[in-house]
Amino acid sequence: MKIRSFCLLALLSVSPGLADAAHAQATPAALRPADAGWIARVQDALNATHAIKARFQQIAPDGARSTGQAWLDRPGRMRFDYDKPSPLLLIANQGQIVYQDRELGQVTTLPLDRTPLGLLLRPDLKLSGDVTVTGFAHDHGLVQVTLVRSATPGEGSLTLIFNEAPLSLRSWVVKDSQGRETQIDLFNIEANPKLPDSLFVLPKEQD
């Protein structure tokens, strides 16, 4: 049970003691004019992406790797279905992230806005104001942008990694309040497919 719970925390980067960490202040990245141009393009690319279907590989902080099928339906909806023999399923919808262990019939519910990953599912995402860009890199055909919530940066960060040409999301890294990092890599990506609502029905506790 401990290992399965860690898989959930690894993907979402939710950590105990967030209240203490949240008092930190966000430090904006020093951006050149060209960097700011890329930030604007990333923002536009994210907001133009309404849905993604892809295979994923998750690399947990301890180096453990797992795979599965992912669906993102912006804004606000996501499904990560882990490959067997893992019984894990994670669905975001209605402002919540619900994690289910289908073998044990147990579910865990968290507010979407308590996780760095919730930034990716925001409607009309703006990389300014209540979101601070704390890091930027553009090298070897990749564009990386690190984001935090301006009011609570200590809760964790989200680094989005894009292919440069065409500009498209390929992976992300979530860092929790204790500095532990989890990476999600996407492959076999299908952009803007039609996704049925049934994919995002929140699981319930089984009797």
C-alpha positions in Angstrom: 0.0 0.0 0.0 2.9 2.3 0.8 4.4 1.8 -2.6 1.1 2.4 -4.4 0.5 5.6 -2.4 4.0 6.8 -3.4 3.1 6.4 -7.0 0.3 8.8 -6.5 2.5 11.3 -4.7 5.2 10.9 -7.3 2.9 11.9 -10.2 1.3 14.8 -8.4 4.2 15.9 -6.2 1.9 16.3 -3.2 3.8 16.4 0.0 3.0 16.7 3.7 3.9 20.0 5.4 2.9 22.2 2.5 1.7 24.9 4.8 5.2 25.6 6.1 6.7 25.5 2.6 4.1 27.8 1.1 5.6 30.9 2.9 8.5 31.0 0.4 8.5 33.7 -2.2 8.6 33.1 -6.0 11.7 34.4 -7.7 11.0 35.3 -11.4 13.5 34.1 -14.0 15.7 36.7 -15.6 14.4 36.6 -19.2 15.9 38.2 -22.3 13.5 39.6 -24.9 14.0 36.5 -27.0 13.2 34.3 -23.9 10.0 36.3 -23.3 9.0 35.7 -26.9 9.3 31.9 -26.4 7.3 32.2 -23.1 4.5 33.9 -25.1 4.6 31.1 -27.7 4.5 28.4 -25.1 1.5 30.1 -23.5 -0.3 30.2 -26.9 0.6 26.6 -27.7 -0.8 25.4 -24.4 -4.0 27.3 -24.8 -4.3 26.0 -28.4 -4.0 22.4 -27.1 -7.4 21.2 -26.1 -6.8 17.4 -25.9 -3.9 14.9 -26.0 -3.9 11.2 -26.2 -0.5 9.5 -25.6 1.5 6.7 -24.1 3.4 7.8 -21.0 6.4 6.8 -19.0 6.7 7.9 -15.4 10.1 8.2 -13.7 9.6 8.4 -9.9 12.0 10.2 -7.5 13.5 6.8 -6.6 14.1 6.0 -10.3 11.2 3.5 -10.6 9.7 3.5 -14.0 6.1 2.8 -15.0 4.1 3.2 -18.2 0.5 3.6 -19.3 -2.0 5.5 -21.4 -2.7 9.2 -20.8 -5.5 11.5 -21.9 -5.5 15.2 -21.3 -8.6 17.3 -22.0 -8.0 20.9 -21.2 -9.3 22.6 -19.3 -9.6 20.5 -16.1 -9.7 16.9 -17.2 -7.0 14.2 -17.3 -6.8 10.4 -17.1 -3.7 8.3 -16.4 -4.3 4.6 -16.7 -1.3 2.5 -15.6 -0.4 -0.6 -17.5 -1.0 -4.0 -15.9 -0.1 -5.5 -13.5 -0.4 -2.1 -11.8 -4.0 -1.5 -10.6 -3.6 2.3 -10.5 -5.9 4.8 -12.2 -5.8 8.6 -11.8 -8.6 10.9 -13.1 -8.9 14.7 -12.8 -12.3 16.3 -13.3 -14.6 18.8 -11.5 -11.7 20.4 -9.7 -10.5 17.2 -8.1 -7.9 14.5 -8.7 -9.1 11.0 -7.8 -6.7 8.2 -7.5 -8.0 4.6 -7.5 -6.4 1.4 -6.5 -8.7 -1.0 -8.5 -7.3 -4.1 -6.8 -8.1 -2.8 -3.3 -11.2 -0.8 -4.3 -9.9 2.3 -2.5 -9.9 5.9 -3.7 -8.1 9.0 -2.6 -9.3 12.5 -3.5 -7.3 15.7 -3.7 -8.1 19.3 -4.8 -6.6 19.9 -8.3 -5.3 23.3 -7.3 -3.1 21.7 -4.5 -0.9 20.1 -7.1 1.6 21.7 -9.5 0.1 19.5 -12.3 -3.1 21.5 -11.8 -1.4 24.4 -13.6 -1.3 22.3 -16.8 -5.1 21.9 -16.8 -6.0 25.5 -16.1 -8.4 27.2 -18.5 -6.8 30.2 -20.4 -3.4 29.6 -18.8 -1.4 32.8 -18.4 2.3 32.6 -17.6 2.2 35.7 -15.5 0.3 37.2 -12.6 -0.7 34.4 -10.2 1.8 32.1 -12.1 5.5 32.9 -12.0 8.0 31.7 -14.5 11.0 30.8 -12.3 13.2 29.1 -15.0 13.7 29.0 -18.7 16.0 27.1 -21.0 16.2 26.8 -24.8 18.8 24.3 -26.1 19.2 21.3 -28.4 15.8 21.8 -29.9 14.0 21.8 -26.6 12.2 24.6 -24.7 11.8 24.3 -21.0 9.7 26.5 -18.8 9.4 26.2 -15.0 6.3 27.5 -13.3 5.0 28.0 -9.7 1.9 29.5 -8.2 3.0 33.0 -7.3 1.2 32.9 -3.9 2.4 29.5 -2.8 5.7 28.6 -4.6 6.8 26.3 -1.8 4.1 23.8 -2.8 6.1 22.7 -5.8 7.0 23.5 -9.4 6.0 22.3 -12.8 8.6 22.3 -15.6 7.1 21.9 -19.1 9.3 20.6 -21.8 8.5 21.2 -25.5 9.9 20.2 -28.8 11.0 23.4 -30.5 9.7 22.7 -34.0 6.9 22.3 -34.1 6.3 23.7 -30.6 4.6 20.8 -28.9 4.5 19.4 -25.3 6.6 16.3 -24.9 7.2 15.9 -21.2 7.0 17.6 -17.8 8.8 17.4 -14.4 7.0 18.0 -11.1 9.1 19.0 -8.0 7.5 18.8 -4.6 8.2 20.9 -1.5 11.0 18.6 -0.5 12.8 18.8 -3.8 11.8 15.4 -5.1 11.3 15.2 -8.9 9.1 13.1 -11.0 9.2 13.1 -14.8 6.4 12.2 -17.2 7.4 11.6 -20.8 4.8 11.4 -23.6 5.2 9.4 -26.8 2.9 8.2 -29.6 1.1 11.6 -29.1 -2.2 12.2 -30.9 -3.1 15.9 -30.8 -6.7 17.1 -30.3 -8.5 13.8 -30.6 -12.2 13.5 -29.7 -12.3 12.1 -26.2 -15.6 10.7 -24.7 -16.8 12.0 -21.4 -16.8 8.5 -20.1 -13.0 8.6 -19.8 -13.2 11.2 -17.1 -16.0 9.8 -14.8 -14.6 10.0 -11.3 -14.2 6.6 -9.6 -15.9 5.9 -6.4 -15.1 3.9 -3.3 -16.1 0.3 -3.7 -18.1 -1.4 -1.0 
